[in-house]
Amino acid sequence: MNENKSTIRFQIDAPIDNALASSSTTFKKDCMQGVCLYKFSLSFANPVRANLSIDSKTGSLNFDDVVSTTLGTFESNIINNARVTLGGVPEDSEHEQAMRYFNQQVEKLLSAGWERYIFQNEARVSGEEAYKFENPRSILGKPVGTGPWKDPALKLSAEEWLTLPTINSWYFYRDGVYLIFRVQREKNTQAPQKLGSYLFTLNFESESDFYKGFVEGEKDRENWKALVPAELKRMAQERAQTEARLKKMGIAIDEDYQDPPIKALE
């Protein structure tokens, strides 16, 4: 059966031609206004998944149950983003099965050198402190995207897993590439506390693509190198204020966490 499996291999910030040449499958190309998408997909009903290798300077990240992959370029032949859908678990699986699958993927990421990423304006609070916050979606009344409940080192109980929103994102980075591991859950209507259907996706972005998202206004994003430093300074001030308040409340700050270097700004 493995002989029939498609293989996909790519690297962010590398030529799309390399990915096309090193993959055994055919991608469907779709271009509009400078954006080109190269798409591969299988049916979830297909029992044979694709193998995937995402290369980087320090090694490869491998998956053997890929259902779809879309590689993106913008006004060049360089891949700057990718979206990968994993096979995950069968429809209407037990929540515990989905949790085990999720934990396996997180362990794979951490073992491959991917590190937790925290937004520069959010407090550096580890998962060990998560239980001191009643709402997993906010800190001090402000919504957070990378709070302690989204620390990949935190092992959630089944009850805690089900209290999370229906769509959750965990952020990672490695070698100048940023990754959003997203889990979408739909509870079974007959047994919502026991069964659910899940979608597991990996969204990779180059450094430039990721930090362009920090700039408001589509027209200004290509000038991100000039605009982002001021935004990062503002975000650092917001983080400092939040962390100072949390320290007074007895919340530990993860002083060891350091923001990833931004190569283009060095």
Summary of the structure (lengths in Angstrom):
residues: 266
radius of gyration: 19.5
end to end distance: 48.1
largest distance: 59.6
contacts: 746
relative contact order: 0.14
helix: 31%
strand: 33%
